[in-house]
């Protein structure tokens, strides 16, 4: 009886595995492609059209003309002959992501733009997402899930357990998705390098992601069996190896830093505010420290680093916040609020003279500030 049960279970598992990896959508999308109206893919495109319409009407849709023109030009270069099929939407959210819908709509979140250091890094990310669209990965994922779910009933009957079929289904689908991610990594890498972008920047992206995620002790990751993306370390190693292979023949060294910064910097302050409002202060600190290395005199970066320390409020964070606020004030374009925050932390630390000076400077620079009565109250408590 036991042997019959096990053989039946392994038979069902093998069917499960096969069904999860069979796809009818192996072909790459060609220019002008439209799915058949009676196909599953047409349904996916319809859902994507509806989502695209909702995003365009959303208050989170970034209407900045310079940013949209910049992103469309970059994506068009990566798409080549498929340029006319791609539309780009910038969405204001602190989440760091980009994705391409089945209908060719590329969604770029501002949290991602905040974390990029140059155009080359952004090109590798968007090239990856573009590859998902060109290889029709949304359809193959849909087919894999449908086929796997069709096998769940048989496996449930043979195993007698309700949890096991779901666990196996999730595991095989995750493995399928990891393969798609690896394919998109490779294709996106080749597209960006083909346009002359420095291949070493792809490695830096994943190093930065690993550093940010490691900074947060609360962040949990799914088990390797259930993870639908390769690990950051795997991707870092793969990109490093690929860049090394190209090193000897490399003529691709474009970073596009100046063009990138010209578009991003006017918008970055609002994104920084949204970033620290996520409440994941250790992650924000890792991001800000990295950006400051490239731009140590930027008053906004130093100010928001100070805000992250102040609001995290761990041991030693008051001193770190004070140092960041002072660096902000000594730098360029420091927000006026840096003086107020400096005063608050100095007051909390018992540095009354420093607090008094900071509050007076804040009121001098912002005489009509909404919180003026509060700041004046602080000054009375410490003695003017």
C-alpha positions as CSV (number, residue, x, y, z in Angstrom):
1,X,0.0,0.0,0.0
2,X,2.8,2.4,0.9
3,X,4.7,1.6,-2.3
4,X,1.5,2.3,-4.4
5,X,0.9,5.6,-2.5
6,X,4.5,6.8,-3.1
7,X,4.6,5.8,-6.8
8,X,1.3,7.6,-7.4
9,X,2.6,10.6,-5.6
10,X,5.8,10.8,-7.6
11,X,3.8,10.2,-10.8
12,X,1.6,13.2,-10.0
13,X,4.6,15.3,-9.0
14,X,6.2,14.6,-12.4
15,X,3.0,15.6,-14.2
16,X,3.0,18.7,-12.0
17,X,6.5,19.5,-13.0
18,X,5.9,19.0,-16.7
19,X,2.7,21.0,-16.7
20,X,4.4,23.9,-15.0
21,X,7.1,24.3,-17.6
22,X,5.1,23.8,-20.8
23,X,4.2,27.0,-22.6
24,X,2.6,27.9,-25.8
25,X,4.2,31.4,-25.8
26,X,7.8,30.8,-26.6
27,X,8.0,33.3,-29.5
28,X,9.3,36.8,-28.9
29,X,6.9,39.6,-29.7
30,X,7.5,41.2,-33.1
31,X,6.8,44.8,-34.0
32,X,3.1,45.5,-34.4
33,X,2.1,42.3,-32.6
34,X,-1.5,42.0,-31.4
35,X,-2.9,38.9,-29.7
36,X,-5.8,36.9,-31.2
37,X,-9.1,38.3,-29.7
38,X,-10.1,34.8,-28.6
39,X,-6.8,34.0,-26.8
40,X,-5.9,34.1,-23.1
41,X,-3.3,36.7,-24.0
42,X,-5.9,39.1,-25.3
43,X,-7.5,38.9,-21.8
44,X,-4.2,39.8,-20.2
45,X,-3.8,42.7,-22.6
46,X,-7.4,43.9,-21.8
47,X,-6.5,43.9,-18.0
48,X,-3.3,45.7,-18.8
49,X,-5.2,48.3,-20.8
50,X,-7.5,48.9,-17.9
51,X,-4.6,49.2,-15.4
52,X,-2.8,51.6,-17.8
53,X,-5.9,53.8,-18.0
54,X,-6.3,53.9,-14.2
55,X,-2.6,54.8,-13.7
56,X,-2.8,57.6,-16.2
57,X,-5.8,59.1,-14.3
58,X,-4.2,58.5,-10.9
59,X,-2.9,61.5,-8.9
60,X,0.3,59.5,-8.6
61,X,1.0,59.7,-12.3
62,X,4.0,62.1,-12.7
63,X,3.1,64.7,-15.3
64,X,6.6,66.2,-15.4
65,X,7.3,66.6,-19.1
66,X,11.1,66.5,-18.9
67,X,11.0,63.3,-16.9
68,X,8.5,61.6,-19.2
69,X,10.5,62.6,-22.4
70,X,13.7,61.4,-20.8
71,X,12.2,58.0,-19.8
72,X,10.5,57.5,-23.2
73,X,13.8,58.2,-25.1
74,X,15.7,55.8,-22.9
75,X,13.2,53.0,-23.2
76,X,12.8,53.6,-27.0
77,X,16.6,53.2,-27.4
78,X,16.5,49.9,-25.5
79,X,13.4,48.7,-27.4
80,X,14.9,49.3,-30.9
81,X,12.4,48.2,-33.5
82,X,9.8,47.8,-30.8
83,X,9.9,51.4,-29.8
84,X,6.4,52.2,-31.1
85,X,4.9,49.4,-29.1
86,X,6.1,50.8,-25.7
87,X,4.5,53.5,-23.6
88,X,6.2,54.7,-20.4
89,X,4.4,55.9,-17.2
90,X,6.2,57.4,-14.2
91,X,4.3,56.7,-11.0
92,X,5.1,58.6,-7.8
93,X,5.5,56.1,-5.0
94,X,8.4,55.4,-2.6
95,X,8.4,51.8,-3.7
96,X,11.5,50.8,-5.7
97,X,10.3,49.0,-8.8
98,X,9.6,49.0,-12.5
99,X,7.5,46.6,-14.5
100,X,6.2,46.2,-18.1
101,X,2.6,45.2,-18.6
102,X,1.6,42.6,-21.2
103,X,0.4,45.4,-23.5
104,X,3.8,47.2,-23.6
105,X,3.2,49.8,-20.9
106,X,6.4,50.4,-18.9
107,X,5.7,51.6,-15.3
108,X,8.6,53.2,-13.5
109,X,8.2,54.1,-9.8
110,X,9.9,57.1,-8.4
111,X,11.4,55.1,-5.5
112,X,13.5,53.3,-8.2
113,X,14.6,56.6,-9.8
114,X,15.6,57.9,-6.4
115,X,18.0,54.9,-5.9
116,X,19.6,55.0,-9.3
117,X,23.0,56.9,-9.6
118,X,23.2,57.3,-13.3
119,X,21.5,56.5,-16.6
120,X,23.4,53.3,-17.1
121,X,22.0,51.7,-14.0
122,X,18.5,52.7,-15.0
123,X,19.0,51.3,-18.5
124,X,19.9,47.9,-17.1
125,X,16.8,47.8,-14.9
126,X,14.4,49.0,-17.7
127,X,16.1,46.7,-20.2
128,X,15.3,43.8,-17.8
129,X,11.6,44.8,-17.6
130,X,11.5,45.3,-21.4
131,X,12.8,41.7,-21.8
132,X,9.8,40.4,-19.8
133,X,7.5,42.1,-22.3
134,X,9.3,41.0,-25.4
135,X,9.5,37.4,-24.3
136,X,5.8,37.4,-23.3
137,X,6.7,36.3,-19.8
138,X,3.3,37.3,-18.4
139,X,1.6,34.8,-20.7
140,X,4.0,32.0,-19.9
141,X,3.5,32.6,-16.2
142,X,-0.3,32.6,-16.7
143,X,-0.1,29.3,-18.6
144,X,2.2,27.7,-16.0
145,X,-0.1,28.7,-13.2
146,X,-3.2,27.4,-15.1
147,X,-1.5,24.1,-15.9
148,X,-0.2,23.6,-12.4
149,X,-3.6,24.3,-10.8
150,X,-5.0,21.7,-13.2
151,X,-2.7,19.1,-11.7
152,X,-3.4,20.0,-8.1
153,X,-6.6,18.0,-7.9
154,X,-4.9,14.8,-9.0
155,X,-2.1,15.3,-6.6
156,X,-4.5,16.0,-3.8
157,X,-6.4,12.8,-4.5
158,X,-3.1,10.7,-4.5
159,X,-1.5,12.3,-1.5
160,X,-4.5,12.7,0.7
161,X,-3.1,16.1,2.0
162,X,-4.4,19.5,1.1
163,X,-1.2,21.5,1.9
164,X,1.2,19.4,-0.1
165,X,-0.3,20.2,-3.6
166,X,-0.3,24.0,-2.8
167,X,3.3,23.9,-1.5
168,X,4.5,22.0,-4.6
169,X,2.5,24.3,-6.9
170,X,4.0,27.4,-5.4
171,X,7.5,25.9,-5.5
172,X,7.3,24.9,-9.1
173,X,5.8,28.2,-10.2
174,X,8.5,30.1,-8.3
175,X,11.2,28.1,-10.1
176,X,9.5,28.9,-13.4
177,X,9.5,32.6,-12.5
178,X,13.2,32.5,-11.4
179,X,14.1,31.1,-14.8
180,X,12.2,34.0,-16.4
181,X,14.0,36.5,-14.2
182,X,17.4,35.0,-15.3
183,X,16.4,35.3,-18.9
184,X,15.3,38.9,-18.5
185,X,18.5,39.7,-16.6
186,X,20.6,38.4,-19.5
187,X,18.5,40.0,-22.3
188,X,18.3,43.3,-20.5
189,X,22.0,43.3,-19.8
190,X,22.8,42.7,-23.5
191,X,20.4,45.5,-24.6
192,X,22.0,48.0,-22.3
193,X,25.5,47.1,-23.2
194,X,24.6,47.2,-26.9
195,X,23.8,50.9,-26.4
196,X,27.2,51.5,-24.9
197,X,26.3,51.5,-21.2
198,X,29.0,50.4,-18.8
199,X,28.4,46.7,-17.9
200,X,29.9,47.2,-14.5
201,X,26.9,49.3,-13.4
202,X,24.6,46.2,-13.5
203,X,26.7,44.6,-10.8
204,X,26.5,47.8,-8.7
205,X,22.7,47.8,-8.9
206,X,22.5,44.4,-7.1
207,X,25.2,45.3,-4.7
208,X,23.2,48.3,-3.7
209,X,20.0,46.3,-3.4
210,X,21.7,43.7,-1.2
211,X,23.2,46.5,1.0
212,X,19.8,48.2,1.5
213,X,18.0,45.0,2.3
214,X,20.7,43.8,4.7
215,X,20.4,47.1,6.6
216,X,16.9,46.2,7.8
217,X,16.9,43.4,10.4
218,X,13.1,43.2,10.1
219,X,13.1,42.3,6.4
220,X,12.2,38.7,5.8
221,X,12.8,36.7,2.6
222,X,10.9,33.7,1.3
223,X,12.7,30.4,1.3
224,X,14.7,29.6,-1.9
225,X,12.0,27.0,-2.8
226,X,9.2,29.6,-2.8
227,X,11.2,32.7,-3.9
228,X,10.1,33.9,-7.4
229,X,13.3,35.8,-8.0
230,X,16.9,34.7,-7.9
231,X,18.7,35.9,-4.8
232,X,20.5,39.2,-4.9
233,X,23.8,37.5,-4.4
234,X,23.2,35.2,-7.4
235,X,22.3,38.1,-9.6
236,X,25.3,40.1,-8.3
237,X,27.7,37.2,-9.1
238,X,26.1,36.7,-12.6
239,X,26.4,40.4,-13.5
240,X,30.0,40.6,-12.2
241,X,31.0,37.5,-14.2
242,X,29.4,38.9,-17.4
243,X,31.0,42.3,-17.0
244,X,34.3,40.6,-16.4
245,X,33.9,38.7,-19.6
246,X,33.4,41.9,-21.5
247,X,36.2,43.8,-19.8
248,X,38.9,42.9,-22.3
249,X,36.8,44.0,-25.3
250,X,34.8,46.7,-23.6
251,X,34.1,49.9,-25.4
252,X,30.9,50.3,-23.5
253,X,31.6,52.8,-20.7
254,X,28.7,55.3,-20.9
255,X,27.3,56.3,-17.6
256,X,24.9,59.1,-18.7
257,X,25.3,60.8,-15.3
258,X,24.8,64.4,-16.3
259,X,21.7,63.8,-18.4
260,X,20.2,61.6,-15.6
261,X,20.9,64.2,-12.9
262,X,19.5,67.1,-14.9
263,X,16.1,65.4,-14.9
264,X,16.1,63.8,-11.5
265,X,17.5,66.5,-9.2
266,X,14.7,69.0,-9.5
267,X,12.2,66.2,-8.4
268,X,14.3,64.4,-5.8
269,X,13.3,66.4,-2.7
270,X,9.7,65.2,-2.8
271,X,10.9,61.6,-3.4
272,X,13.2,61.8,-0.4
273,X,10.3,63.0,1.8
274,X,8.2,60.0,0.6
275,X,11.2,57.7,1.2
276,X,11.6,58.4,4.9
277,X,7.8,58.5,5.4
278,X,7.9,54.7,4.6
279,X,9.2,54.3,8.1
280,X,11.9,51.9,7.1
281,X,14.6,54.2,8.5
282,X,17.5,51.7,8.4
283,X,16.9,51.1,4.7
284,X,16.6,54.9,4.0
285,X,19.8,55.5,5.8
286,X,21.6,53.0,3.7
287,X,20.2,54.6,0.5
288,X,21.1,58.1,1.7
289,X,24.6,57.2,2.8
290,X,25.3,55.7,-0.6
291,X,23.9,58.8,-2.5
292,X,25.9,61.1,-0.3
293,X,29.1,59.4,-1.3
294,X,28.5,60.7,-4.8
295,X,27.2,64.1,-3.7
296,X,28.5,64.9,-0.1
297,X,27.7,68.6,-0.3
298,X,24.0,68.2,-1.2
299,X,22.0,69.8,1.6
300,X,18.8,67.9,0.9
301,X,20.5,64.5,1.1
302,X,22.2,65.4,4.4
303,X,19.0,66.8,5.8
304,X,17.0,63.7,5.1
305,X,19.8,61.5,6.5
306,X,19.4,63.6,9.7
307,X,15.6,63.1,9.6
308,X,16.1,59.3,9.2
309,X,18.3,59.2,12.3
310,X,16.1,61.5,14.3
311,X,13.0,59.4,13.6
312,X,14.6,56.1,14.0
313,X,15.8,57.2,17.4
314,X,18.2,54.4,18.2
315,X,21.2,54.6,20.5
316,X,23.7,57.2,19.1
317,X,21.2,58.5,16.5
318,X,20.9,61.9,18.1
319,X,24.6,62.6,17.5
320,X,24.4,61.2,14.0
321,X,21.4,63.4,13.3
322,X,23.2,66.5,14.6
323,X,26.2,65.8,12.4
324,X,23.9,65.3,9.3
325,X,22.0,68.5,10.0
326,X,25.2,70.5,10.4
327,X,26.5,69.0,7.1
328,X,23.3,70.0,5.4
329,X,23.5,73.6,6.6
330,X,27.1,73.8,5.5
331,X,26.3,72.3,2.1
332,X,24.3,73.6,-0.8
333,X,20.5,74.2,-1.0
334,X,19.8,73.0,2.5
335,X,16.1,73.1,3.4
336,X,15.2,75.7,6.0
337,X,13.7,72.9,8.1
338,X,17.3,71.7,8.8
339,X,17.7,74.5,11.3
340,X,14.5,73.6,13.1
341,X,15.4,69.9,13.2
342,X,18.9,70.8,14.4
343,X,17.3,72.8,17.2
344,X,14.9,69.9,18.2
345,X,17.7,67.3,18.4
346,X,20.1,69.7,20.2
347,X,17.4,70.5,22.7
348,X,16.7,66.8,23.3
349,X,20.4,66.3,23.8
350,X,20.7,69.1,26.4
351,X,22.6,71.4,24.1
352,X,20.6,74.5,24.9
353,X,22.9,77.1,23.2
354,X,23.0,75.2,20.0
355,X,19.2,74.7,20.1
356,X,18.6,78.4,20.7
357,X,20.8,79.4,17.8
358,X,19.2,76.9,15.5
359,X,15.7,78.0,16.4
360,X,16.5,81.7,15.9
361,X,18.0,81.0,12.5
362,X,15.0,79.0,11.5
363,X,12.6,81.8,12.4
364,X,14.8,84.4,10.6
365,X,14.8,82.3,7.4
366,X,11.1,81.4,7.7
367,X,9.3,84.2,9.5
368,X,5.9,83.1,8.3
369,X,6.4,79.4,9.3
370,X,3.2,77.6,10.4
371,X,5.0,76.2,13.4
372,X,6.4,79.6,14.5
373,X,4.3,79.5,17.8
374,X,5.7,76.1,18.7
375,X,9.3,77.2,18.0
376,X,8.8,80.4,20.0
377,X,7.5,78.2,22.9
378,X,10.7,76.1,22.7
379,X,12.8,79.3,22.9
380,X,10.9,80.4,26.0
381,X,11.5,77.1,27.7
382,X,15.3,77.3,27.2
383,X,15.5,81.1,27.8
384,X,16.1,83.5,25.0
